[in-house]
Amino acid sequence: MNYKLIAFVSSLFVLSACSQTSFSTMQYYQFSQPITAMKRLSDGTQAQLRVNTVQLRGSLNNRGIAMVLDNNRINAANYHLWNESPDLMLTASAHQTLYTKLENWMVIKGLPVITDIDQQTYYELEYELHHFNGDQNGNANIAGLWRLYYTTPESGRQLKAINYFNEITPLDEDGYEGLVMTLESTWLEINQEVGAELSKLTL
């Protein structure tokens, strides 16, 4: 009997079974923030806010959901993945929250080219995230900073404010589903606070 051949064939069956199991257990997650039907005309607003694409450091922008193992190691999950790139998901969520919060503002995503001179005066919001992950203590952590710029045709782009934040929130539920829920609620609170700060500006 050729034992080497039997061992080789057996290993193929094992690998096949593992790949099928891994594929069937792969889970995808996204923020479930509901969309409210709203419309707004630029003529009825007092200022324009452009929300840049959220920047995440290093592997935090991977599809694999991040977990901090200790101070120096971060693990990205193999089978628990974001449904889309985290930077796009976070930007869409921030835009929706700020659009709802700032009723007197025209809130848009990105930096489109606008030739109308009246719309070349605007505020610009930039997020930089250093933490967007779970930890071994059962928390969700979002930390980083946001910058606010103000641009006019006369003076150009000016930095107006830099604010750091570090939100560590106990999970609502165990597991990756609980982590995603808590990351979403924490990100919502951060953007609500940013919206509250922006609403204080004299327009």
N, C-alpha and C positions, 0 to 999 in steps of 0.2 A: 504494500500500500504506500502511495506517495504522500507522506505526512506533510511535506512542505506545500504541496498543491492544495491539500485539504485546509491547511492553516491559511493559505492565501485567499481561497474562496470564502472561508468563514469571515475573514477580516473585511472582505467586500460587503458581505451581508450586514455586518456590524456598522460599517460606515454609512451604508445606505439607510439603515434604520435610524441612525443618529441624525442624518441630514433631513429625513422626513419628519422626525420628531421636532427638530429645531425649527423647521419651516412652519410646522403646524402650531407651535407655541409662541411664535414671534408676535409681539403686541405693539400696536401703534397708538400714540396718544396725541391729543391736541387740546388747546384751551377751548372751553365750551361757552365762552362769553356770548350771550344772546345779542342779536342785532336788532336795534329799534329803528323803525322807519322814521327818518327825519330828512328834511331838506332845508337848505339855507342859501340865500343869495348874497353875493359879495357886497352889494349895495346896502344890505341891512346889517353889516358887521362893522366893527370899529378897528380891527387889526387882523393881520394875517400871521398864522403860525405854521411853519414848515417843520415837520417831524422827520428827522433824518433816520435812515436805517440803523437800528440798534447795533452797537459793536460789542462783541463778546470776546474775551481773551482766550487765545489758544484753543484747546479741545472743547471748550464750553459750547462752541457753535457746531459740534458734531450732532448727528441725528441720535446717537446713543445717549440716553439720559445719564447725567453725571452724578456721581456719588464721591464725596470726599472720604478717603479711608483714614488718613491722618494729615498732619500739617503739610506733608510734602508729596502726597500721592492722591491722584484723582483717577477714578475708574469710570469708563463709559460703558454702559450696558450693551450687551450684544443682542439681546432679544426683547428689550424694552426701548422702543425708539420713538422719537418725535415724528409726527406725520409729515412735517415739513421742516425746513431749516429753522432753527430757533430764532435767528435774527429776524427773519420775515414774520414769524408768528408773533414775536414780542412787539415788533413795529406796528403790525396791524392792530393788536390789542391796545397799544398806547394811543394810536390815532383815534380809535373808536372811543376810548375813555375820555380823552381830552376834547374831542369833538362834542361829546355829550355834556361835559363839565363846563366848557367855555362857550356859553350861548352867544356872546357878542363877538366871537372870533371866527374867522374862516380858517379851519384847521385842515391842512393837506399833508400828504406824505411826500417826502423827497424834495428835491430842488428842481422843479421844472423850469424851463426857459420861458419867461413871461416878458413880453415886449411892452405891455401897457405900463406907462410910467407911473400910474397911480398904484400899481401892484408891485413895484420894485422896492417898496418900503415894507419890511416884514421882520418878524422875529423868527428865530431858528433854534430848535431844540435838539440837542445831541446827547444820547445816552452812551455810556461806556460801562459795561458790566464786568466785574472781576470775579463775582461768584453768582452762579445760577445752578444750584445743585441741592442734593440732600446730604445728610451726614449720618454718622453711626449712632448719634444720640436721638434720632427720630425727629429731626428738624428739617425744614426747608430754609435755604439761605439765598437771598438775593442782595448783592452788595455792589457798589460802584459809585458812579457820579453822573450828574447831568450838568450840561453847560447851556447857557442861554446867550445867543448872539442877537444883535440888532443891526440890520442893514438898511442903508438909505443910499440913493444915487449920489448924494452930496458927500457923505462921510465914509461910505464903504461899510465893511463888516467890522463890528465892534463887539468884543466880549463883554457881556453885562454881568454874568454871575456864574459861579461854580458851586455846586452843592454835592457833598458826599452823603451816602446813606448806607446802612447795613441792617437789613431786616432778617432776623432769625425767628422763625415761626414754628411752633410744634405742629406736627402733622395732624390733619383732621381725621385721617384713617391710616391704617398700616399699609405697607406695600407701595408699589409704584403708582397705583391709582390715587392713593392718598397723597403721595408726593406731588403729583401733577396738580391735583385740586388745590393743595396749599401753595404751590408756586404761583398758580393763577390768581388766587385771592390776594397773595402778597403783592404781586405785580400790579393788580388793580388798585390796591391801597397806595402804593408808591405813586402811581399816576394820578390818583385823586389828590394826593398831597401836592404834587407838582402843579396840578391844575389850580389848586387853592392859592399857591404862591403866585402863579401867573395872573390870576384874577385880581390881585392886589396892585398890579401895575397901573400907572396912570396913562391912559391911552389918549 
